[in-house]
Amino acid sequence: MKLLVVEDNKELNEALKQGLSSRGYTIDIAQDGAYGLELALVNEYDAIILDLNLPKKDGIEVGKKIRDARIKTPIIALTARDTLKEKLKGFESGFDDYLTKPFEFEELVARVEAMIRRSKPNDNIILKVGSIKLNPKKREVRSGTRKVSLTKIEFNILEYLLRNKGIVIKNVELIEHVWGEDSDLIDPPIRSHIKNLRKKIGDKNLEIIITIPGVGYKIE
């Protein structure tokens, strides 16, 4: 899953990126409201973590513009503004939750995951192709009855391809979703991960991940 963090505190950004990445999330970071809004309008995210005190564009304005664009991605506000008036203003701008600084990381994770569950009530499904079954919630993959051990990158690649089964996923889209907006990766590292993934999930009766030369990959 992919999250957008819009926060101007570099130390907090780094801490959030490391902590959330360790939970299996792909993270995009924006350090001002204008860039955060730009990312939110052009990319798909499972949730947005949005500070309110931002340079260039205030978080309230960013949240409102996201909702004006009819983007329903759940948003949690991070802020030192703890008055009821400020919270109500945030909810009126379309925020789904509100967390006052300072906060505990585990509480943030719990709130983000709760928002995502509410926004995707039918998302506790098992993704399948051939003998391969992927459980997004447990981050578990099985080939038949055999449990397959995948790296975080391999799991995220397989999950994204399975969620878009039958659709050709371009290399650039795969990079942005799995590695993040600021990644400078190019095609060869993707091929290497796909190669390793194919070996681990191997199905003798089905070519699971199909290469579309010069374009990307898909799962039929």
N, C-alpha and C positions, 0 to 999 in steps of 0.2 A: 504494500500500500504506500501511497505517496502523500506527504504532508508539505504544506507551505508554512514557513515560520517567518513572520514579518516583525522584526525586533532590531532596534538600533544599538543595543548593548552587545558589543563584540564577544565579551566573555560569556554572557548568557547564551548568545547564539551558538558558540562553540560547545558549551555544556549540553544544550538541547540537541544539537546535531549528533553529538557522540552518544548521548543517552537514548535518543529515539532510534538512531541507526542500529544500536545494539538490540533493540526490540524488533528489528526486521523492517523498519520503515525506510523509505527513500525520502530524503529531505532536500527541499529547495530553500535557500535563505535569501531574504531581502532586508536591507538595512535602512530603508526609507519607505514611506508610504506610497510614493509614486511608482517605484519599481515593484513593490509588492502588489499594487493594483494591476500593473501590467502583466505580471506573472499569473495572477488569479484570473485574468480575462482571457488568456491565451492557452492555459494549460488545465488539465483535469487533475483535481486533488481529491483525496478522500476526506481531508479536513484542513482547516486553516487556523493557525495560532497567530493571533494579531495583537500586537501592543497598541495602546491608544496614543501614547505620547511619542509621535514619530516626526522626523523631519520631512519637509516637502509636502506631505499630505497627512493630516491627522487620521488616526485609526477609525474614528467615527465616520469620517468622510469616505475612507476606503471601504468600510463595511457597507455603507449605504450604496455606493456605486456598484459594488459586487452584486447586491440584491437588485438594484435597478436594471442590471444586465441579465436578470432572471437566472442567475447562477445560484443553485441551492446548496452548494457545498457547506457543511456545517462549520461555524466559526466560533472559536473561543477567544475571548478578550483577556489579555494579560495587562494589568495596570495597577498603579498605586491609588487610583481614584476609587475609594471604597464607600462613597456616599450613596444612599439610595437613589438620589436624583441622577447621578452619573450612571448607575447601573440601569435604571429605567431608560435613560437616553440610549444606552448601548443596545438594549433589547429592542427598542423602537427602530434602531438602525438595522436590525436583522441578525444580531448575534444570538447564538444558541446557548452559550454559557459564558460565565464570567469568573475569573480567578484573580484574586488580589495578591499583589506582590508584597512581601516575599512569600513563596509557596514551596511546597514539597513536590519534588519531581514525580513521585509515585501518584500523588493526587492528580497532577496534570495528565499523566498517562491514563489513569482511570477515567477521567472526564472526557478525554479525547476518544478513547475506545467506546465509551457510552454514547457519545454523539454519533460516532460512525455506525454503531449498532442501530440506533434509532433512525438514522437516515437510510439504512439498508436492511429493513426488517427481514428480507428473504435471502440475506447474504450468507447464512450459515449452511451453505450447500457444499456438497462434495463435487469438485470438478473432476470430470472423467474423460478419458480417451483410451480406447483399447483396454488393456489391462492396467492402465495407470490411473490412480486415484490420488487427488490432492486435496487435503483438508486445510483451507486457509486459516481457520481459527487455531488449530493445533500446530500449524506449520509442519505438517507431516505428509510424506509422499510414500505411496506403496505401489509396487509393481506386482500384481497378483497378491499373494500373501506376504511377499518380501518387503520389509521396510527399507526405503532408499535414503541414504544419507547424502544430503545436498548442502553445498555452501549457501550462504545468504543470497549471493548473486544468482546462483543457479536456480534456487527456489523462486526468486522473484521473476526471473525470465520465464520459467515454466508457468507460474501462476498467471502472468500477464498474457502469455500466448493462449493459455486455456480459457481465460476470461473473454478472449477475442477469437474463439475457435471459428475457423472458416474465413477469417479476415487476414489479408496480408499486412503484417506489421513491418513498417519500414525501419531500417537500421537506426535512423536518427530518432524515431519515436521510441524505440526500445532503449536507446541510450538515455534519453531524457527521463523515461519512466523508471528505469532500474538504477541508473547512476546519478540522476539529477540534472537540473538545468545547466549547471556550470561545468559539467564534465567535458574534458577535452579528449575523451576516448575516440578512437576511430575503429574502422571495421575489423581489422585482424584480432583485437582482443575479444570482440563479440564471437567471432568464429571459434576461438579457442574455448570459450565458455560453452558454446553450443555443442562443440565436439565432446567435451567432458560430460555434459548433461546427457547427450545421446548414449554414451557408454553406460552411464549409471542407470538410466531408466529403460535400457534396451528391451525391445519387444520384437521377437523373431518374426511375428506375423504382420507387423505394421511399421511403416516408416512414420514415426510420430511427428517429428519436427521436419518440415519440408523447407528447403532452401529455395528462395526465388532469386535467381542470379541477378546481381546488381541492384536489388531492391531491398530484400529483407527475408522474413521467415513467416511461416504460418503453420497452424495445426488444423488438419481437416476434421 
